[in-house]
Amino acid sequence: MRRFQMGRFRTLAAPAILGVLVWQVGTGAFVSGLRMIDVDAVLAALGIGLATTVLCAGRWCLIARRLGLRLPLGEAVRDYYLSQFLNAVLPAGMLGDVHRAVRHGKQEGDVGRGVRAVALERAAGQAVIILAGMAVLLTRPAVVPARFHGTVLAAGAVMAVAAVAVPVLAVTLGRRWAAGRSRWLRGLATTLEDARIGLLSRRAWPGVALLSAATLAGYLALFVVAARTAGSTAPVTQLLPPMILALLAMGLPVGVGGWGPREGVATLAFGAAGLGAAQGLASAVVYGVLALVASLPGAAVLLAAKVDLKIPVRVDRLWRRRAGAVGERTWATTSTQ
């Protein structure tokens, strides 16, 4: 019952946030932005989407192979496209990731490790966005409205502590918990050990960090295309800080496919930066549409492969148990993440 209520809340949050924005800003930002989407914007979205998908798939391959799982790049790109499309069109916002994790785990005979590989891959991407967001808050605090400074800084401090705590736990407590009697602690120890091997080892973290940074650059490039399509003429240097905060908001466990939090934060951040609240809303809406366009090759994968999308309840429980240390928050992402 509690899961149902949480899922219902997340599904209703997006239209609620968008409704408030329309009430405050008006429908003009939505309509004008959507009308200005042209063939050039669509082609740019497909091209940038291809690049970011290959980068994300490469990151997944690197982590999976470090964990002892076989994953060819071509197969990873195909499954990543499918997961992005499912994340964008299904209400839970992360069922595409669940599907590719379980599917790959079954293929390799280790569903738990397949789930952890995907969880760590998504966590790595989110960590880079968090770091970029913290850099924006420290260097460009004006992009956050003054009344939200305290809340945003407190949330940033919590995320920073968490980012430091995970590696420390992985190194210091993982092996101790692995020998304990608690099944939950043993599972957490396994996740931490895989995080140490798949993300934090010298053979893993440079490649993961580079691929994650390049992926973030791709997301921002698509956002710039969206802003230009929506009519913004501001310099890129002015656009990037509020865009980074909008991408960071997409990781919040509310909304569907990033819709809702992204538009809310973009409206506030663009307004605080002097770029216009309506311009921020229009840019975020166009970004959402272009991100969906970028995921459309996943629909072709779905039709061509006739993929079985049935995910039993026991698999969902396994997913939540195995990925618990990483946190559900890392899974509420957009179709491009």
N, C-alpha and C positions, 0 to 999 in steps of 0.2 A: 504494500500500500504506500509506504514511504517513497519507494522508487517511482511509483506511478505519479505521486504528487510532485516529486522533483522534476520528472520529465514533463509533466503538464505545465509547471511553472516556467521551465526553460522555453517551452513552445510558445507560451503566451507572452513571455517577456519581450520578445522581438516586436510583435505588433504594438504592444503597449508603449515601448520606447519610441517607436516610429510615430505612433499617434500623438504623443506629447510633442515631438519635434515638428510635426505638421501643424499642430495647434499653435506653437510658438513662432515658427518660421514661415509657415504657409506652404501650399502645395507647389508654388512656382519652382522651387529648387528641384523637386522631384521631376516635374514635367519637363522643364527646360533641359535638365541634364540628360534625361532619357532620349529626348528628341535629337540631341546632338551626337549621339552614338552613330558612327558611320563605318563604312567598310574598312577604312584605314585603322580605326580603333580596334575593330574585331580582328583584323590580321595581326596587329601588334600584340593583342591579347593572346592569340594562339601561338605566336612565336615566343613571347616571353614565357608563356605557360609551358611550352616544350622545354625551354632551357631550365626553368626552375624545377620541373618534374624530373628531369635527368639528374640535376644536382641533388634533389631529395632522395631519389632512388639510389644514387651513388653513396650517399650518407648511410642509407639503410643497408646497402651491400657491405659497406665497411664494418658497421657494427655487427651485423649478422655473422660475417665471416670471423670476426674476432671472437664471437661466442661459439664458433664451431659449426655454424649452419651454412649450407651451400646455397648461394643465391646469385645466379647470373644477372648481369646488368639489364639485359633485354627483358627478362621476366620481371625484374623489379620495376622497370619503367611501366610495363603493361599493368601490373597490379597496383602501382601507385596512381596511375591515371584513373583506374576503376575506383580506388578508395576515395580520391578527391571528388569524383562525381557523386558517389553515394553520400559522402559527408555533406555535399552541397544540397542534395535533394531530399534526404531523409531527415526527420525531425530531431533525432537524438544528436546529430552533429558529429558523431564519431563512429557510427556503425561501419563506415568504409574501412577505418583503421582496424576495427575489431575483425572484420572479414578477412583482410589481407594477413593479419597476424595469425588467426586461426588456420587459414588456408595454408600458409607457408609452414606453420608449425606441424600440421598434419602431414604435409609432404615430406618433412624432414624427420618425422617420428617423434617430435618433442614440442607439443603445443605450448607448454609453459615457457620454454625458451623462445619460441617464436613470438609469443606475446610480449615477453620482456624486450626482445630486440626492437619491436615496433614502439614500445613504450619509451625506451631509451632514445630511439631515433627522433621521436616527436619531442621529447624533453630537451634534447640537444638544440633543436631548432628554436624552441620556445625560450631557452636560456639566453641565446644570442639576442633575441628580441628584447628580453628583459634588460640585459646589459645595455643595449642601445637606448632603451627607454630611460634607464637610470642616468645615462650620460646626458640625454636631453634635459632631464629634470635638473641636473646639477649645473649645466652650462646655459640652458635657455629656460629658466623658470617662468618667464613671462608667458609661455604658451599654455600655462595652466591658470585658469581664473583664480584670483586671490582667495576666494572663499573655499577653494578646494585644496589649497597648498598643504595644509596640515594632514588631511586624509591621504592625499597622494604620497606625501613623503613617508607617512607611517606605513602605508602599503609597500612602498619601495624598500623600506628598511626590513620589513618582514621577508620579502622576497630575497633580498641580499643575504640575510642570515640563513635562509633555507638553502641558497646556492652554495654557501660555505659549509653548512652542516652536512649535506649529503656526501661530499668527498671525505670529510672527516670521519663520519660514521662508517663509510665503506672501508676505510683503512683501519680504523681502530676497533670497531665493534662487530664488524661483519663475521669474522671467523669465530669470535666468542659466542655470538648468538647461534651460529650454525651448529654448535655442539650442545645447545640448550634443550630443554624438554618441551618448551612451548612450540607448537606447530606454527603459530603465527610468526614468532621470532625467527624460526628456521626459514620460513618463506621470505621474510624480510631480509635475512642474511644472504639468501641466494640472490635476491634482487640487487643488493648492495655489491655483492661480489661480481655479478655480471656488469654492474655499472662501472666498477673499478677496471674490469678487463675490457669492456666494450667502449668506454668513454674516456677514462682517466689515465689509461696506460700511455706510455710514450709512443707506442706504435699506433695509437688510435686518436688521441685528442688533437694533434695538429691537423690531420686530415678532416676530422669531424668539424673542427672549428672553421677551417677554410671553406668547406662546403656549406656550412651554415651561414657564414658571412656572405658568401656569394648568393645563396638563396635569398637572404634578406635584401640584398641589392636588387634582385629580380622582383621581389614584391614591391619595393619602392619604385622601381622603374614602371611597373604596371600602374601604381598609384599616380605617378606623374602623368602618364598617358591619360588616366581617368580625369585628372584635374585639368589638363589641357583640353580634353574633350568637353568638359563641363564649362569651359570658357575662362579658366584662370590664366592670367598672364604674369603671375608673380614669379620671381626668380626661384630656381630649384632649391637654392640654399635656404630660402624662406619656407618652402613647402615641406622640406624633409622633416623638421622637428615635429610639427603636428601630425604628419603622416605616420611617423614612428609610434607616437602615442596611440593613434587609431589602430594600428596593427597590434599593439600591445593589448588594447582593450578587447580585441577579438579572441584573446585567450581566456576571457572570463567565462565561467560556466553558466552563462545565460544567453538567450537568443538562439537562433538556428543558423548554422553556416556562417557565423560572424555577424549576421544582420542584427541590428539593434545597438549593441555597445559600440560598434565601429562608427555608426552614424552619430550617436550621441557624443562620443569623445571628439570626433572630427568637427562637429558643429561648435563645441565649446573651444577646442584648441585653435581652430582657424579664426574664430571670433576674438579670442584673447591675443592672438598673434597679429591682429589687424588685417587679416585676409578676408574677413567677412564670414559670418556664421552660415549664411545661405550658401556661400561658395563651398564651405566645408561639407555641408550636408549633400549638396549636389555632387561633389567629387567622390564622397563615400558611396553614394548610391550608384554612380557610374562604375566605381571600382567593383562593387558587388556584382553588377551585371557582367562586367568584363571577366571577373574571376570565374563566374559560372560558364561563360563562353570558353575560357581557357581549360575548363575541366571536361568539355564536351567529348573529346576523344575517349574519355572513359565510358561514355554511353556506347560508342562504337565497340569498345572492348566487351562491354556487357552483352551487346546483341550478337557479336561474332562468337564469343566463347560460350554463351548460354550458361553463365556462371550460376551455381546454386547459392542463393542468398539466405537460405534458412540457417539461422543461428540459434541453436537450442538454448534454453534457460541455463542449463549447466555450463555451457560455454561462456555465457555472460557472467556467471558467478566466478568462473575461473579467471576471466579477464580482470574483473574487479579485484580479486584476491592477489593475482600476480602483479598487477600494475599499481597496487595500492601505494607502494613507497614513492612512486613517481607522482601520483596524484591525478585525480580525474580532471583537474584544472587544465592540464596540458593537452587534453583531448578536445576541448571545445574550440576548435579552430576552424578556419575557413577552408574552403575547398582547395586553396592554393598552398596551404600550409601542411 
